[in-house]
Amino acid sequence: MDMEAKARQYFEEHYNCAQSVFAPFALAFGMDVDKALKIATPFGGGMGHSGEICGAVTGGLMALGLARGISSYDREKKYACYDLAQEFMARFRDLHGDNTCPGLLGYHIGDPAGLEKVRKENLFHTLCPKYVGDAARIVDELLHQ
């Protein structure tokens, strides 16, 4: 199963966008998936359900960090990871027009009225699976280029 499909499967199992994108990569890179799911939890809903940057985007950034981040200082590798992160965010934004929950959903979910509208219009179930799948696919493409 490809990373896009795995990410969508996690989302269907009621994990948030960040968890759903990050978990398949964590598993692929030998990280304990339970720890990965815990780490990614607060990034859902645009970081703590505040409606900021999309959880699919933050999950993708965590996956890139896991794959290409540094654990000891190496300026060249650090900036190469930054470049990869910028490429990921640009591709996601080019595909969907934005990297934030309000820009993607049309409502600010950090506001109770906006959150209610998103839930009423079922946008978490109609739009977010596409964002999750696309984020995972883009990360996978970037890691294999």
C-alpha positions in Angstrom: 0.0 0.0 0.0 1.4 3.4 -0.9 1.9 6.3 1.6 -1.1 8.2 0.3 -3.4 5.2 0.8 -1.9 4.5 4.3 -2.4 8.1 5.3 -6.0 8.1 4.2 -6.5 4.8 6.1 -5.3 6.4 9.3 -7.6 9.4 8.8 -10.5 7.0 8.2 -9.6 5.4 11.6 -10.3 8.9 13.2 -6.7 10.0 13.6 -6.2 13.7 12.9 -4.6 15.1 9.7 -1.1 15.4 11.2 -1.2 11.9 12.7 -2.5 10.4 9.5 0.3 11.9 7.4 3.1 11.3 9.8 2.3 7.8 11.0 3.0 5.9 7.7 6.4 7.6 7.4 7.2 7.0 11.1 6.5 3.3 10.6 8.6 3.2 7.3 11.5 4.8 9.1 11.4 2.5 12.1 9.9 4.9 14.6 7.4 3.4 17.1 4.0 4.3 15.6 2.4 4.8 19.0 5.0 7.5 19.8 4.6 9.0 16.4 0.8 9.2 16.9 1.3 10.8 20.3 3.8 13.4 19.0 1.5 14.4 16.1 -1.6 14.7 18.2 -1.4 18.4 19.1 -0.8 19.4 15.5 -4.3 18.4 14.4 -7.0 20.9 13.5 -4.4 23.5 12.5 -2.3 23.0 15.7 -4.4 22.3 18.7 -7.6 22.8 16.8 -6.7 26.5 16.6 -7.3 26.6 12.8 -3.8 27.7 11.8 -1.5 25.7 9.5 -3.2 22.5 8.2 -2.4 19.3 10.2 -1.7 17.5 6.9 1.0 20.1 6.2 2.6 19.8 9.7 2.4 16.0 9.5 4.2 16.2 6.2 6.9 18.5 7.7 7.4 16.1 10.6 7.8 13.2 8.1 10.4 15.2 6.1 12.2 16.0 9.3 12.3 12.3 10.3 13.6 11.3 6.9 16.1 14.2 6.3 16.4 16.1 9.5 19.6 16.3 11.6 20.5 15.1 15.0 23.9 16.6 15.1 24.8 20.0 13.6 25.4 19.9 9.9 24.6 23.2 8.3 24.4 21.8 4.7 21.9 19.0 5.7 19.9 21.4 7.9 19.4 23.8 5.0 18.7 21.0 2.6 15.9 19.9 4.9 14.6 23.5 5.0 14.6 23.6 1.2 12.7 20.3 1.1 10.2 21.7 3.5 9.7 24.8 1.4 9.3 22.7 -1.7 6.7 20.5 0.1 4.7 23.5 1.3 4.8 25.2 -2.1 3.6 22.1 -3.9 0.7 21.6 -1.4 -0.2 25.3 -1.7 0.0 25.2 -5.5 -2.3 22.2 -5.5 -4.9 23.5 -2.9 -4.4 27.3 -2.8 -3.4 27.5 0.8 -1.6 25.8 3.7 -4.0 26.9 6.5 -7.3 25.4 7.7 -9.3 28.6 7.0 -7.9 28.8 3.5 -8.6 25.2 2.8 -11.9 24.8 4.6 -13.4 28.3 4.1 -14.0 28.7 7.8 -11.8 29.4 10.8 -12.1 26.3 13.0 -10.5 28.1 15.9 -13.7 30.0 16.1 -16.6 28.0 17.6 -19.0 29.3 14.9 -16.6 28.4 12.1 -16.0 25.0 13.6 -19.8 24.4 13.7 -20.1 25.3 10.1 -17.3 23.0 9.1 -18.9 20.1 11.0 -22.4 21.0 9.7 -21.1 21.0 6.1 -19.1 17.7 6.8 -15.9 19.3 5.4 -13.6 17.3 7.7 -14.9 14.2 5.9 -15.3 15.6 2.3 -12.2 17.8 2.0 -9.6 16.7 4.6 -9.1 13.1 3.3 -7.9 14.7 0.0 -5.5 17.0 1.9 -4.1 14.1 3.9 -3.6 11.9 0.9 -2.0 14.7 -1.2 0.4 15.7 1.6 1.6 12.1 2.1 2.0 11.7 -1.7 4.0 14.9 -2.0 6.3 13.9 0.8 6.8 10.5 -0.7 7.6 12.0 -4.1 10.1 14.5 -2.6 11.9 11.7 -0.7 12.2 9.6 -3.9 13.4 12.3 -6.3 
